[in-house]
Amino acid sequence: MTPPAKILVIKLSALGDMILAFPSFARIRAAHTDARISLLTTPPFASLMGRSPYFDAVEGGGRPGRVRDWVHLIGALRRGRYDRVYDLQTSNRTNLMFQALRPFPPAWSGIAKGCALPHRNPERMQMHSLERHAEQLRDAGIWLDAPTAPLSAPPPNISWMLGDVPQVPGEKPKTLLVPGSAGHRPDKRWPPQRYGDLAARLIDQGYDVDILGAAQDRPAAKIIRGKAPLARDLTGETDLFGIAALGASAALAVGNDTGPMHLIAAAGASCVALFSNASDPALSAPRGRVTVLRSPNLADLSLQSVLEACLTYRTPEPAQ
């Protein structure tokens, strides 16, 4: 059988989901060393993935809205003449892409009806993303020893994002706070007042504290610094590569269920990840040295429980 010469990978979704797909991207690249591999994604991730070692080309138009945009996308997929597609999004949107490429679609790995390389596990959506993607690639024949048992997959390898991270001797251990989440998901946020109280306690324990987030998280950072003036506000000032570098040099991170926590955990920091009933950590928690604390309503999660989880990892000497 002639190996595929042109391959398309589809991954469209949020930052955390994209990071959890890194091991599968790496496996696809390793399995098809001589192929030209393209990624279909969305604009927020096109620049990041364009700098990755996995793809020869990245296209950001994977979520067409208007009919004419759909027509353009399907035309581009046809002109691409891909030999194989790995659909790691496996959504109604990507299933529609497959059906639109009939009657002669490429060999398609996913769950689209009639695809050549189906992921057949009916319980697939009860698996963590890392193991689910690995099992899909096992079923596609390119990852025969895929880690599919619960918690068996290691964290994503983000070494290509880190380069040489300088280590400054004599610094206080650093804690990163990630108090934000997607703007439409306030139910995923521990109250910023609690983050402020936590920051003050950690500073008393001898930590430096940095607050990370997008520009929209500056109001939360202001509340935190109102209770912990020594905390440093970096909201809106760090790109994804900067967040990864901070994670590699941090002792600890505390944050909500949000994409940057996946980067920080993969970079090696010990993490305390806070989950409400809005999401299931068994399916999407960061992987690494991670403690998950869960409360149906994060407003009910106590400062003491989070502080105790933090100090389980490391308790530096109190600041003088």
Buried (B, 14 or more C-beta within 10 A) or exposed (E): EEEBEBBBBBBBBBBBBBBBBBBBBBBBBEBBEEBBBBBBBBEBBBEBBBEBEBBEEBBBBBBBEEEEEBEEBBEEBBEBEBBBBBBBBBBEBBBEBBEBBEEEBBBBBBBBEEBBBBBEBEEBEEBBBBBBBBBBBBBBEBBEEBBBEEEEBEBBEBEBBBEEBEEEEEEBBBBBBBBBBBEEBEBBBBBBBBBBBBBBBBBEBBBBBBBBBBEEBBEBBBBBBEBBEEBBBBBEEBEBBBBBBBBBBBBBBBBBBBBBBBBBBBBBBBBBBBBBEBBEBBEBBBBBBBBBBBBEEBEEBEBEEBBEBBBEBBEBEEEE
